[in-house]
Amino acid sequence: MPDNEQAAQQQPQPQFSIQRIYVKDASLETPNSPQIFTKEWKPEINLEMNTRTTPLSDEHFEVVLTLTVTAKNEEETAFLVEVQQGGIFLVAGMNEQESGHALGAFCPSILFPYAREAIDTMVTKASFPPLMLAPVNFDALYAQQLQQRAAQENQH
């Protein structure tokens, strides 16, 4: 067997799979109900996002996408909803850059529709109109984070 064929066989193949997707935590507050329902609905929506990755083994990782949505109507908080959408992912046979991208961009992209649906369900059960949050480009956000880290490292 030629050397490069042997090397190709020894090189681990990149592996990625979803092991589990679940709601880790969810909360909804409507601090100004029922009075908020008597006002015309012209909300200001604020969305905050965060991701956290926790290694479970050499190849398994928990990724948690947290979405926090605050809706204010006429300066009063109509609702505040937070969902922590979790997932366990198998990520193996990748270099640091590839696994970083998988965990930092690809996994949150998978989790986002689940979190968006959980938020819409809670909001509509609280008798507010669904939010239908716009899709998020996690690849662009991840690239932005890498640029910020590089800039910070260059400053030190």
Residue, then its C-alpha position, 0 to 999 in steps of 0.5 A: m500500500p502506498d504511503n499516502e493511502q495508508a495516511a488517508q486510512q489513518q486520518p479520522q473522517p469528520q463526523f457530525s451528528i445530532q444526539r439530542i435536542y431539548v429545551k433546557d430552560a424556559s420562562l415567560e413573564t407578563p409583568n403588566s398584564p392584564q392592563i397591557f392588553t387594553k393598549e394598542w399593540k405597537p411593541e418594541i422587540n429586543l432580542e438577545m442571543n448567547t451560545r455556550t458550549t460544554p464538552l461532555s467527552d472528547e467527541h460529544f458537546e452540549v451547545v445551549l442557545t439562549l434567546t431572550v426577547t423583551a417586548k415593550n409597549e408604550e414603554e411598559t414591558a409587555f412580556l419577557v421570554e427566555v428559552q435555553q435550547g440545548g443540543i448534544f452533538l457528536v463532533a469528531g475527526m475535525n481540526e480545531q478550526e472546523s470543530g470551532h465552526a461546527l460548535g460556534a455556528f452550525c449547531p446554533s443554526i440547528l437549534f434556532p428554529y426550535a428556540r423560535e418555535a418555543i418562544d412563539t408558543m409561549v408568547t401566543k399562549a400568553s395571548f400576544p401575537p406570534l413574534m416569528l423571529a427572523p432567521v439569524n446568520f450564525d456564520a456571520l456572527y461566528a466570523q465577527q466573534l473570531q475577528q473581535r478575538a483576533a483584534q483583542e489578542n493583537q491589542h495585548 
